[in-house]
């Protein structure tokens, strides 16, 4: 409904990390928590961030007057958007004089159901243009608002998501001269950039609200990505969030939830995003998390994670592995250029591979290491050759507790049992107890099945029927989300990841039960228990690959059988890759093109059928 849309838009505009399952990055949202968080919030602004010399071009912190002016500009342009939706919603019930006044103000009042659809389309077009132009003008913290809206195609009209998609990585870039000078100051103590890079691309790969990324080649030939923080972004971002805190505290009683706590937690998260040294460490931890099973055993990485280059990081510059690929939010255009149509076997097979990798990666992070990438929007998911997935930008992360991780594992198994048995009163009660242990509370008149419905919404088959008359559509008045009174921050991370994965599955028309996919990981997590099976995976010693050269260097020592077996295994994989490549090259010369094209189509159909059978097993 229009009221639901306006409410969600209002929440998103107030909370840049919001979604239908959003909350502040830690703690519970509730109407009585502002006083409790006040002292913590004031401390957050003074603890953990040591003063440093401002980098090139940094502006002075915004004055109180400048903060208020920015906020008034933003809300002065956004409130009319929300008001227009509300006016159209209630116009039919307004007295004649007010209806006349509304019509004179320029807002069109629908007279029929057909006109109502047309009016809302006009509102979507007008509102999205107004919102985009406002964000582009102000930039700063408000850019992150638009980024969140652009990723929620399941919540917002197409006009908003399409128009704001440019905010993901297409903001106005910094001049190349400024970028180079920042790098020279941050990494090279004033030495020229040529002392580190053989080449540096002045054209950025992407520009966002906090930083932009450039491609470069190190003197040793390695291709890298260089992330450079905008030198004038920090005071503006901090000024915006400080002003939002001020407004939230003053209007606390008039707001539906405790936004003061929300903005305090967002402030803490913002400090983390502004520290690239912290991001470098987080990238190492995320990589370790996706490279180990839930039981702590080393495994092939579920997704690629660009790692920092040792010694080439500062608080405002980060040099890391280069990921050759395409952001997920631009993949449709790339496929169209290659002649791959939506719904084709090629498209479905690639989609299933993407789903499988993301599902495995987040299953390992949530149920294994407990260290989670906290910003999995389509702009941070890159697709490489062969539908290989890379997860970039580790600026927002979260370590969840062992206790929460084990409760999550039990909830996943309960949802899987529900789907296998069709549910029972015992499972309803178990879900109720489980959600209470998570810290989720429901409104007073919520049915007993609300907790089970919420668990199914997060982890279950999206096409399976919901208990208690609930709907699995997020925007439905009967969604279990509407029955939530308060919830912990960890649930936000789960919601963002699960909704992303299930959203991809929905677009592909694929039935995808996360509970079924994560069942083995959940069982492994519970088997390891509170003490865990290993020490933190990112602290485990890394075993270097055994090569013939390394073995020869040990001629004076004893060679272990395990080293020989590892070397033979690596050699076998390399030989297999070489053989496949050689046979493919030979086929291009020997087999006529029509036959090769037909064989490729047959192989794709077979591979798609096998993937369908495996995913539904």
C-alpha positions as CSV (number, residue, x, y, z in Angstrom):
1,X,0.0,0.0,0.0
2,X,1.0,3.6,-0.4
3,X,1.2,4.1,3.4
4,X,3.5,1.1,3.8
5,X,5.7,2.4,1.0
6,X,5.9,5.9,2.5
7,X,6.7,4.4,5.9
8,X,9.5,2.3,4.5
9,X,10.9,5.2,2.5
10,X,10.9,7.3,5.7
11,X,12.7,4.7,7.6
12,X,15.3,4.2,4.9
13,X,15.9,7.9,4.6
14,X,16.5,8.1,8.4
15,X,18.6,4.9,8.5
16,X,21.1,4.3,5.7
17,X,21.5,0.7,6.7
18,X,17.8,0.1,6.9
19,X,15.7,-2.6,5.2
20,X,12.6,-4.5,6.1
21,X,14.8,-6.3,8.6
22,X,17.1,-3.5,9.7
23,X,18.1,-2.3,13.1
24,X,21.1,-0.5,14.5
25,X,24.4,-2.3,14.1
26,X,24.2,-3.6,17.7
27,X,21.7,-3.9,20.4
28,X,17.9,-3.9,20.2
29,X,15.6,-1.3,18.9
30,X,12.9,-0.4,21.4
31,X,11.1,2.7,22.6
32,X,12.8,3.0,25.9
33,X,16.5,2.7,25.1
34,X,17.5,6.3,24.3
35,X,18.5,7.2,27.9
36,X,20.4,3.9,28.3
37,X,22.4,4.6,25.1
38,X,23.0,8.3,25.7
39,X,26.2,8.0,27.7
40,X,27.6,5.3,25.4
41,X,26.9,7.4,22.4
42,X,28.6,10.5,23.7
43,X,31.6,8.3,24.6
44,X,31.7,6.9,21.1
45,X,32.5,10.3,19.6
46,X,35.6,10.6,21.8
47,X,37.0,7.1,22.3
48,X,38.8,5.0,19.7
49,X,39.6,7.7,17.1
50,X,42.8,9.5,17.8
51,X,43.3,12.9,16.3
52,X,45.7,13.0,13.3
53,X,46.9,15.6,10.9
54,X,44.3,16.2,8.3
55,X,45.2,14.8,4.9
56,X,45.3,16.9,1.8
57,X,42.2,18.9,1.2
58,X,40.3,18.0,4.3
59,X,37.7,20.5,5.2
60,X,37.3,21.8,8.7
61,X,34.5,20.0,10.7
62,X,31.1,21.5,9.8
63,X,29.8,24.2,12.0
64,X,26.5,23.7,13.8
65,X,24.9,26.2,11.5
66,X,26.2,24.3,8.4
67,X,25.0,21.0,9.8
68,X,21.5,22.4,10.4
69,X,21.4,23.9,6.9
70,X,22.3,20.6,5.3
71,X,19.7,18.8,7.3
72,X,17.0,21.4,6.6
73,X,17.8,21.2,2.9
74,X,17.5,17.4,2.9
75,X,14.3,17.1,4.9
76,X,12.8,20.2,3.2
77,X,13.0,18.3,-0.1
78,X,12.2,14.8,1.1
79,X,9.2,15.5,3.4
80,X,7.1,16.8,0.4
81,X,7.7,13.4,-1.3
82,X,6.4,11.5,1.7
83,X,3.5,14.1,2.1
84,X,2.4,13.6,-1.5
85,X,2.0,9.9,-1.1
86,X,0.0,10.4,2.1
87,X,-2.2,13.0,0.5
88,X,-3.0,10.7,-2.4
89,X,-3.7,7.8,0.0
90,X,-6.3,9.8,2.1
91,X,-7.6,12.1,-0.7
92,X,-10.8,10.2,-1.1
93,X,-11.8,10.8,2.5
94,X,-11.0,14.5,2.6
95,X,-13.7,17.1,2.7
96,X,-14.4,19.0,-0.5
97,X,-12.5,22.2,0.4
98,X,-9.4,20.2,1.3
99,X,-9.7,18.2,-1.9
100,X,-9.8,21.4,-3.8
101,X,-6.8,22.8,-2.0
102,X,-4.9,19.6,-2.7
103,X,-5.8,19.9,-6.4
104,X,-4.6,23.5,-6.5
105,X,-1.3,22.5,-4.9
106,X,-0.5,20.4,-8.0
107,X,-1.1,16.9,-6.6
108,X,-3.4,14.9,-8.8
109,X,-6.2,13.2,-7.0
110,X,-7.3,9.9,-8.6
111,X,-11.0,9.3,-9.2
112,X,-10.8,5.7,-10.3
113,X,-8.7,2.6,-9.7
114,X,-7.1,3.0,-13.1
115,X,-6.3,6.7,-12.4
116,X,-4.8,5.6,-9.0
117,X,-2.2,3.5,-10.8
118,X,-1.3,6.4,-13.1
119,X,-1.0,8.8,-10.2
120,X,1.3,6.6,-8.3
121,X,3.5,6.1,-11.4
122,X,3.7,9.9,-11.7
123,X,4.6,10.2,-8.0
124,X,7.3,7.5,-8.3
125,X,8.9,9.4,-11.3
126,X,8.7,12.8,-9.6
127,X,9.8,11.6,-6.2
128,X,12.7,9.6,-7.5
129,X,14.0,12.6,-9.5
130,X,13.7,14.9,-6.5
131,X,15.4,12.5,-4.2
132,X,18.3,11.8,-6.6
133,X,19.0,15.4,-7.3
134,X,19.0,16.2,-3.5
135,X,21.4,13.4,-2.7
136,X,23.7,14.3,-5.6
137,X,23.8,17.9,-4.4
138,X,24.4,17.2,-0.7
139,X,26.5,14.0,-1.0
140,X,28.0,13.0,2.3
141,X,26.1,10.6,4.5
142,X,23.0,10.9,2.4
143,X,24.6,9.0,-0.4
144,X,24.5,5.9,1.7
145,X,20.8,6.4,2.0
146,X,20.3,6.3,-1.8
147,X,22.7,3.3,-2.1
148,X,20.5,1.2,0.3
149,X,17.3,2.2,-1.5
150,X,18.8,1.3,-4.9
151,X,19.5,-2.3,-3.8
152,X,16.0,-3.0,-2.4
153,X,14.2,-3.8,-5.7
154,X,11.9,-5.9,-3.6
155,X,10.7,-2.9,-1.6
156,X,10.9,0.2,-3.7
157,X,9.4,1.1,-7.1
158,X,11.5,0.6,-10.1
159,X,11.9,4.4,-10.7
160,X,13.7,4.8,-7.3
161,X,16.0,1.7,-7.6
162,X,17.0,2.5,-11.2
163,X,17.6,6.2,-10.7
164,X,19.6,5.8,-7.5
165,X,21.6,2.8,-8.8
166,X,24.2,5.3,-10.1
167,X,25.1,6.1,-6.4
168,X,26.6,2.6,-6.0
169,X,29.8,3.5,-7.9
170,X,29.2,6.4,-10.2
171,X,29.6,9.5,-8.1
172,X,31.7,12.4,-9.4
173,X,35.3,11.2,-9.0
174,X,38.2,13.1,-7.4
175,X,40.7,14.7,-9.8
176,X,43.6,12.4,-10.6
177,X,46.1,14.9,-9.3
178,X,44.5,14.9,-5.8
179,X,44.4,11.1,-5.8
180,X,48.1,10.8,-6.6
181,X,49.0,13.4,-4.0
182,X,47.0,11.6,-1.3
183,X,48.8,8.3,-2.2
184,X,52.2,10.0,-2.1
185,X,51.5,11.5,1.3
186,X,49.9,8.5,2.9
187,X,52.1,5.7,1.6
188,X,55.3,7.1,0.2
189,X,56.3,10.0,2.6
190,X,56.2,12.4,-0.3
191,X,58.1,10.2,-2.8
192,X,56.7,10.2,-6.4
193,X,54.0,7.6,-7.2
194,X,56.4,6.1,-9.8
195,X,58.5,4.8,-6.9
196,X,55.8,2.2,-6.2
197,X,53.7,1.7,-9.3
198,X,54.9,0.9,-12.8
199,X,51.6,2.3,-14.0
200,X,48.6,4.0,-12.4
201,X,45.1,4.4,-14.0
202,X,43.9,8.0,-13.5
203,X,40.4,6.9,-14.5
204,X,38.8,5.3,-11.4
205,X,37.1,1.9,-11.6
206,X,34.4,3.3,-9.3
207,X,33.7,6.3,-7.1
208,X,31.6,6.0,-3.9
209,X,30.7,8.3,-1.0
210,X,33.8,7.5,1.1
211,X,36.4,6.4,-1.5
212,X,37.2,5.7,-5.0
213,X,39.2,2.8,-6.5
214,X,41.9,2.9,-9.2
215,X,43.6,0.2,-11.1
216,X,47.4,0.1,-11.0
217,X,50.4,-2.1,-11.6
218,X,53.2,-2.5,-9.0
219,X,56.8,-2.4,-10.0
220,X,57.0,-6.2,-9.7
221,X,54.2,-6.6,-12.3
222,X,51.3,-7.4,-9.9
223,X,48.0,-5.9,-10.9
224,X,46.3,-4.2,-7.9
225,X,43.4,-2.0,-6.9
226,X,44.1,1.1,-5.0
227,X,41.3,2.4,-2.7
228,X,41.7,6.1,-1.9
229,X,39.6,7.9,0.7
230,X,38.0,11.2,-0.4
231,X,40.1,13.8,1.5
232,X,37.1,16.0,2.3
233,X,34.6,13.3,3.2
234,X,35.2,12.7,6.9
235,X,34.1,16.0,8.4
236,X,31.0,16.1,6.2
237,X,30.0,12.5,7.0
238,X,30.6,13.0,10.7
239,X,28.7,16.3,10.6
240,X,25.7,14.7,8.9
241,X,25.5,11.9,11.4
242,X,26.0,14.2,14.4
243,X,23.1,16.4,13.1
244,X,20.9,13.4,12.7
245,X,21.6,12.3,16.2
246,X,20.7,15.8,17.5
247,X,17.4,15.8,15.6
248,X,16.6,12.2,16.8
249,X,17.2,13.1,20.4
250,X,15.1,16.2,20.3
251,X,12.2,14.4,18.5
252,X,12.6,11.1,20.3
253,X,9.0,10.9,21.7
254,X,7.5,11.7,18.3
255,X,9.4,8.9,16.3
256,X,8.2,5.3,16.0
257,X,11.5,3.8,17.1
258,X,14.6,5.0,19.0
259,X,16.5,6.6,16.2
260,X,19.0,8.2,18.6
261,X,20.4,4.7,19.3
262,X,20.3,3.9,15.6
263,X,22.5,6.9,14.7
264,X,24.8,6.3,17.7
265,X,25.5,2.8,16.3
266,X,25.8,4.1,12.8
267,X,28.4,6.6,14.0
268,X,30.5,3.7,15.3
269,X,30.1,1.8,12.1
270,X,31.1,5.0,10.2
271,X,34.4,5.3,12.1
272,X,35.2,1.7,11.0
273,X,34.5,2.4,7.4
274,X,36.8,5.4,7.5
275,X,39.8,3.4,8.8
276,X,41.4,1.4,5.9
277,X,43.9,-0.3,8.3
278,X,40.9,-1.9,10.0
279,X,39.4,-2.8,6.6
280,X,42.7,-4.5,5.6
281,X,42.5,-6.7,8.8
282,X,38.8,-7.4,8.2
283,X,39.5,-8.6,4.6
284,X,42.0,-11.1,5.9
285,X,39.4,-12.4,8.4
286,X,36.6,-12.6,5.9
287,X,38.9,-14.5,3.5
288,X,39.8,-17.0,6.3
289,X,36.2,-17.3,7.2
290,X,35.1,-18.3,3.7
291,X,38.1,-20.6,3.3
292,X,37.2,-22.9,6.2
293,X,34.2,-25.1,6.8
294,X,31.8,-24.6,9.7
295,X,33.9,-27.3,11.5
296,X,37.1,-25.3,11.1
297,X,38.7,-27.4,8.3
298,X,40.5,-25.7,5.5
299,X,38.6,-25.7,2.2
300,X,38.6,-24.1,-1.2
301,X,37.4,-20.5,-0.7
302,X,33.6,-20.3,-1.3
303,X,34.1,-16.8,-2.9
304,X,37.2,-14.8,-3.7
305,X,38.1,-11.9,-1.4
306,X,40.7,-9.3,-2.5
307,X,43.5,-9.3,0.1
308,X,45.6,-6.3,1.1
309,X,49.1,-6.1,-0.2
310,X,51.4,-6.4,2.9
311,X,52.9,-3.0,3.9
312,X,50.8,-1.0,1.5
313,X,48.0,0.3,3.7
314,X,47.3,3.4,5.7
315,X,44.2,4.8,7.4
316,X,43.2,6.5,4.1
317,X,44.8,4.4,1.3
318,X,44.6,0.6,0.8
319,X,46.4,-1.4,-1.9
320,X,44.8,-4.8,-2.5
321,X,44.4,-7.6,-5.1
322,X,42.7,-6.6,-8.3
323,X,39.5,-8.4,-9.1
324,X,38.7,-8.7,-12.8
325,X,35.0,-8.8,-13.0
326,X,31.6,-7.1,-13.2
327,X,29.5,-5.9,-10.3
328,X,26.3,-7.9,-9.9
329,X,24.2,-4.8,-10.4
330,X,25.6,-4.4,-13.9
331,X,25.6,-8.1,-14.9
332,X,22.3,-8.0,-16.7
333,X,23.7,-5.4,-19.2
334,X,26.8,-7.5,-19.7
335,X,24.8,-10.6,-20.4
336,X,22.7,-8.7,-22.9
337,X,25.8,-7.5,-24.7
338,X,26.9,-11.1,-25.0
339,X,23.6,-12.2,-26.4
340,X,22.6,-14.2,-23.3
341,X,18.9,-13.7,-22.6
342,X,17.2,-13.9,-19.2
343,X,15.8,-17.4,-18.6
344,X,18.2,-19.0,-21.0
345,X,20.1,-22.1,-19.9
346,X,23.3,-20.0,-19.8
347,X,21.7,-17.4,-17.6
348,X,20.1,-20.0,-15.2
349,X,23.3,-22.0,-14.9
350,X,25.3,-18.9,-14.0
351,X,22.6,-17.8,-11.6
352,X,22.7,-21.2,-9.8
353,X,26.4,-21.0,-9.5
354,X,26.2,-17.5,-8.0
355,X,23.6,-18.6,-5.5
356,X,25.6,-21.7,-4.5
357,X,28.7,-19.7,-3.8
358,X,27.0,-16.9,-1.9
359,X,25.0,-19.5,0.1
360,X,28.2,-21.4,1.0
361,X,30.2,-18.3,1.8
362,X,27.6,-16.8,4.2
363,X,26.9,-20.2,5.7
364,X,30.6,-20.5,6.6
365,X,30.8,-17.0,8.0
366,X,27.6,-17.2,10.1
367,X,27.8,-20.8,11.3
368,X,31.6,-21.3,11.3
369,X,33.9,-18.4,12.0
370,X,31.2,-16.0,13.1
371,X,32.9,-13.1,11.3
372,X,30.4,-11.7,8.8
373,X,30.7,-9.3,5.8
374,X,28.1,-6.8,6.8
375,X,27.4,-5.0,3.5
376,X,26.5,-7.6,0.8
377,X,24.8,-5.3,-1.7
378,X,25.0,-6.0,-5.5
379,X,27.7,-3.3,-5.9
380,X,30.0,-5.3,-3.6
381,X,29.5,-8.6,-5.3
382,X,31.7,-9.1,-8.4
383,X,31.3,-11.8,-11.0
384,X,34.4,-13.1,-12.7
385,X,34.9,-15.5,-15.6
386,X,33.0,-18.8,-15.2
387,X,30.4,-17.2,-12.8
388,X,33.0,-17.1,-10.0
389,X,32.0,-14.7,-7.2
390,X,34.1,-12.2,-5.4
391,X,33.0,-10.4,-2.3
392,X,34.7,-6.9,-2.0
393,X,34.7,-4.0,0.4
394,X,35.2,-5.3,4.0
395,X,34.6,-1.9,5.6
396,X,31.5,-3.1,7.4
397,X,31.9,-6.4,9.3
398,X,30.6,-8.0,12.5
399,X,31.9,-10.7,14.8
400,X,28.9,-12.6,16.3
401,X,29.2,-14.4,19.6
402,X,29.5,-18.2,19.9
403,X,26.3,-18.3,21.8
404,X,24.4,-16.5,19.0
405,X,26.0,-18.7,16.4
406,X,24.9,-21.9,18.1
407,X,21.4,-20.6,18.5
408,X,21.4,-19.7,14.8
409,X,22.5,-23.3,13.9
410,X,19.6,-24.7,16.0
411,X,17.1,-22.3,14.3
412,X,18.3,-23.4,10.9
413,X,17.8,-27.1,11.8
414,X,14.3,-26.3,13.2
415,X,13.3,-24.6,9.9
416,X,14.6,-27.6,7.9
417,X,12.6,-29.9,10.2
418,X,9.5,-27.8,9.7
419,X,9.9,-28.0,5.9
420,X,10.4,-31.8,6.1
421,X,7.4,-32.4,8.4
422,X,5.0,-29.6,7.6
423,X,5.3,-28.1,11.1
424,X,3.9,-29.0,14.5
425,X,2.8,-27.3,17.7
426,X,6.1,-28.4,19.2
427,X,8.1,-26.6,16.5
428,X,5.9,-23.5,17.0
429,X,6.8,-23.5,20.7
430,X,10.5,-24.2,19.9
431,X,10.6,-21.3,17.4
432,X,9.0,-19.0,20.0
433,X,11.6,-19.9,22.6
434,X,14.4,-19.7,20.0
435,X,13.5,-16.1,18.9
436,X,13.1,-15.1,22.6
437,X,16.7,-16.3,23.2
438,X,17.8,-14.3,20.1
439,X,16.4,-11.2,21.7
440,X,13.5,-10.8,19.3
441,X,10.2,-9.6,20.9
442,X,6.8,-9.4,19.2
443,X,3.9,-7.0,19.6
444,X,1.4,-8.0,22.3
445,X,-1.3,-9.2,19.9
446,X,1.1,-11.3,17.7
447,X,-0.1,-14.9,17.1
448,X,2.0,-17.7,18.6
449,X,3.1,-18.7,15.1
450,X,4.9,-15.3,14.6
451,X,8.3,-16.6,15.6
452,X,8.0,-19.7,13.3
453,X,6.9,-17.5,10.4
454,X,9.8,-15.1,10.9
455,X,12.3,-18.0,11.0
456,X,10.7,-19.4,7.8
457,X,10.9,-16.0,6.1
458,X,14.6,-15.8,6.9
459,X,15.7,-19.4,6.1
460,X,12.9,-21.3,4.5
461,X,11.6,-22.0,1.0
462,X,10.0,-18.7,-0.1
463,X,7.2,-20.6,-1.9
464,X,6.2,-22.7,1.2
465,X,3.0,-21.8,3.0
466,X,3.4,-19.7,6.2
467,X,1.8,-20.7,9.5
468,X,-0.7,-18.5,11.4
469,X,-2.0,-16.8,8.3
470,X,1.2,-14.9,7.7
471,X,2.5,-14.0,4.3
472,X,6.1,-14.4,3.0
473,X,5.9,-11.1,1.1
474,X,7.8,-8.4,3.1
475,X,5.4,-5.6,2.2
476,X,2.3,-7.5,2.9
477,X,0.2,-6.4,5.9
478,X,0.4,-10.0,7.0
479,X,4.2,-10.3,6.9
480,X,5.7,-11.6,10.2
481,X,8.0,-8.5,10.1
482,X,5.0,-6.4,11.0
483,X,4.6,-8.4,14.2
484,X,8.2,-7.6,15.5
485,X,8.5,-5.1,18.4
486,X,12.3,-5.2,18.8
487,X,15.2,-7.2,17.6
488,X,19.0,-7.6,17.9
489,X,21.6,-6.2,15.4
490,X,22.8,-9.7,14.4
491,X,19.3,-10.3,12.9
492,X,20.0,-7.4,10.6
493,X,23.1,-9.1,9.2
494,X,21.2,-12.3,8.8
495,X,18.3,-10.5,7.1
496,X,20.6,-8.6,4.7
497,X,22.4,-11.7,3.6
498,X,19.3,-14.0,3.4
499,X,17.2,-11.5,1.6
500,X,20.0,-10.9,-1.0
501,X,20.3,-14.6,-1.7
502,X,16.6,-15.2,-1.8
503,X,16.1,-12.2,-4.0
504,X,18.5,-13.6,-6.6
505,X,16.7,-16.9,-6.4
506,X,13.4,-15.2,-6.9
507,X,14.6,-13.4,-10.0
508,X,15.8,-16.7,-11.5
509,X,12.6,-18.5,-10.6
510,X,14.6,-21.0,-8.5
511,X,13.3,-22.5,-5.3
512,X,16.1,-22.1,-2.8
513,X,15.8,-23.1,0.9
514,X,18.7,-21.7,2.9
515,X,17.8,-24.1,5.8
516,X,18.3,-27.1,3.6
517,X,21.6,-25.7,2.2
518,X,22.9,-24.7,5.6
519,X,21.9,-27.9,7.4
520,X,25.3,-29.6,7.2
521,X,27.1,-26.4,8.4
522,X,24.6,-26.1,11.3
523,X,25.2,-29.7,12.4
524,X,28.9,-29.1,12.2
525,X,28.6,-26.0,14.3
526,X,26.6,-27.7,17.0
527,X,29.0,-30.7,17.0
528,X,31.9,-28.3,17.7
529,X,29.9,-26.7,20.5
530,X,30.8,-23.8,22.7
531,X,34.5,-24.6,22.8
532,X,34.8,-24.9,19.1
533,X,36.8,-27.4,17.0
534,X,39.7,-25.1,16.4
535,X,41.1,-21.7,17.3
536,X,39.9,-18.7,15.2
537,X,40.5,-19.7,11.6
538,X,42.3,-16.4,10.8
539,X,44.8,-17.2,13.5
540,X,45.6,-20.8,12.2
541,X,49.0,-21.2,10.7
542,X,49.0,-21.1,6.9
543,X,50.7,-24.2,5.4
544,X,52.7,-23.1,2.3
545,X,52.2,-25.1,-0.9
546,X,54.9,-27.7,-1.4
547,X,56.6,-27.2,-4.8
548,X,59.4,-29.2,-6.4
549,X,61.8,-26.3,-5.8
550,X,60.9,-26.2,-2.1
551,X,61.4,-29.9,-1.8
552,X,64.8,-29.7,-3.5
553,X,65.8,-26.9,-1.1
554,X,65.4,-29.4,1.7
555,X,67.8,-31.9,0.3
556,X,69.6,-32.1,3.6
557,X,66.5,-32.9,5.5
558,X,63.8,-35.5,5.4
559,X,60.9,-35.2,2.9
560,X,57.5,-36.2,4.4
561,X,55.0,-38.4,2.5
562,X,52.3,-35.8,3.1
563,X,54.4,-33.2,1.2
564,X,54.9,-35.6,-1.7
565,X,51.1,-36.4,-1.8
566,X,50.3,-32.7,-1.7
567,X,52.8,-31.9,-4.5
568,X,51.4,-34.7,-6.6
569,X,47.8,-33.5,-6.0
570,X,48.7,-30.0,-7.1
571,X,50.6,-31.3,-10.1
572,X,47.5,-33.4,-11.1
573,X,45.2,-30.4,-10.9
574,X,47.6,-28.3,-13.0
575,X,47.9,-31.1,-15.6
576,X,44.1,-31.5,-15.7
577,X,43.7,-27.7,-16.4
578,X,46.4,-27.8,-19.1
579,X,44.8,-30.8,-20.8
580,X,41.3,-29.2,-20.8
581,X,42.8,-26.0,-22.2
582,X,44.8,-27.8,-24.9
583,X,41.8,-30.0,-25.9
584,X,39.6,-26.9,-26.2
585,X,42.1,-25.2,-28.3
586,X,42.4,-28.2,-30.6
587,X,38.7,-28.5,-30.9
588,X,38.4,-25.0,-32.3
589,X,40.6,-26.0,-35.2
590,X,39.3,-29.5,-35.8
591,X,35.5,-29.3,-35.1
592,X,33.4,-27.1,-37.4
593,X,31.7,-24.1,-35.7
594,X,28.1,-25.3,-36.2
595,X,28.9,-28.6,-34.5
596,X,30.7,-26.9,-31.6
597,X,27.8,-24.5,-31.1
598,X,25.3,-27.4,-31.0
599,X,27.5,-29.3,-28.6
600,X,27.7,-26.3,-26.4
601,X,23.9,-25.9,-26.2
602,X,23.5,-29.6,-25.4
603,X,26.1,-29.4,-22.7
604,X,24.5,-26.3,-21.2
605,X,21.0,-28.0,-21.1
606,X,22.5,-31.1,-19.4
607,X,24.5,-29.0,-16.9
608,X,21.3,-26.9,-16.1
609,X,19.3,-30.1,-15.5
610,X,22.0,-31.5,-13.3
611,X,22.1,-28.3,-11.3
612,X,18.3,-28.2,-10.9
613,X,18.3,-31.8,-9.7
614,X,21.1,-31.1,-7.2
615,X,19.6,-28.0,-5.8
616,X,16.2,-29.6,-5.3
617,X,17.6,-32.8,-3.8
